Amino acid sequence: MANERKRAVVLLSGGLDSATVLAIARGEGYELYALSFSYGQRHVIELDAARRVAAAVGVADHRIAKIDLRVFGGSALTAEIDVPKGRDAEAMSHGIPITYVPARNTIFLSFALAWAEVLGSSDIFIGVNALDYSGYPDCRPEFIAAFEKMANLATKAGVEGRLALRVHTPLIALTKAEIIAKGIELGVDYGLTSSCYDPGSTGEPCGECDSCLLRRKGFRENGIEDSLAYKRGPASS
Amino acid sequence: MANERKRAVVLLSGGLDSATVLAIARGEGYELYALSFSYGQRHVIELDAARRVAAAVGVADHRIAKIDLRVFGGSALTAEIDVPKGRDAEAMSHGIPITYVPARNTIFLSFALAWAEVLGSSDIFIGVNALDYSGYPDCRPEFIAAFEKMANLATKAGVEGRLALRVHTPLIALTKAEIIAKGIELGVDYGLTSSCYDPGSTGEPCGECDSCLLRRKGFRENGIEDSLAYKRGPASS
């Protein structure tokens, strides 16, 4: 047991935030179990990014769970609804956008909980962010706290009092610029990640969706060049 | 709006409990949206039962979400582990059995939450039972209450204060015998349902797994004949 490292399940989308979280969990000494989802997302190219990031950081295992969120429709990320482009911070801060996938983080965390239980892990990491968060309800600290409480009542380990499950959200209070600064410090190669909600057929980011705009702003504020080749829009204006 | 019925998402496994819940929700006047899962269960025959039950009760829609819980392993219901047979009530009451699927109800309820959000529904029905429950942690009232609380923080409707989501558990305090009595009263045709964890290739129940044993006991206590043809074991001793 002396040399056994604690296991963590890390939700890994292939985007900038989750790549940073993976590096943070590694930095804290966890053995990493990365979990991605094939959920009918239009930006399925992010799964290639997830594989690249998992390999680069070095994980004990990486699984991709197939779930079909399209069965319910309801979001621009899974259904045939246009992804909004070119919105400013003001527009992003109002209401919940059409790219919101109903109950997505609840579903993702539930799967992470299942795997954590099988692995005997009590630590789940997720890259939610309550600042530059595009207004998603399931990215808020009060949601995470409620999920954690529920999770500890849902499992064998919780019932038997063996493990107290914790949902780690190391990015929750950081700006995008702070996240990028932290990742650079930890050696994250952001060139491997994919953030765009609506990438072109060869994977190039659109440069104009909320996710691209937040990413570009974050790099700009760090005075760092983002190595991704955007399809459109000024990269550093 | 005057004639618009309230919508309910009802988790429907095709077993005795969820068929009863569907009839209860219908009795309460809800428009029914039945949700089943193809999750790699070895008793996949229950999905045929779910289709029969949904058609017989009359639902507005029935969806089967494909999710692969086998990706994590860990249960006799999804992995290649033998289903225990012939256990008495004493044995069933100790510990959590190998047929427990990690975080299954958390995952199922999360999907129900997603669909409820898309439908504008604030009512989810689930046939969990805290008495004859085989010792599953995610069947207990405190788990359901915690899920409900989390769910109201997870969604657009919750955040905007438009809907207070409720998870209905009409069977939670009933014995199997009481559930069957209620179903008979509501006209449920239990001959359409499937309860066995380990059915034969033509669908006949084994008669000896925990689920079969609980079902047979419930019928026996009502002095009613179960119309299913069991493979083995005394049907009414």
Interface residues (C-beta under 8 A of the other chain):
Chain A: R63 I64 A65 K66 I67 D68 L69 V71 F72 G73 G74 I96 Y100 V101 P102 A103 R104 N105 T106 I107 S110 F111 L113 A114 W115 E117 V118 P137 D138 R140 E142 F143 A146 F147 K149 M150 A151 L153 A154 T155 K156 G158 V159 E160
Chain B: R63 I64 A65 K66 I67 D68 L69 V71 F72 G73 G74 I96 Y100 V101 P102 A103 R104 N105 T106 I107 S110 F111 L113 A114 W115 E117 V118 P137 D138 R140 E142 F143 A146 F147 K149 M150 A151 L153 A154 T155 K156 G158 V159 E160
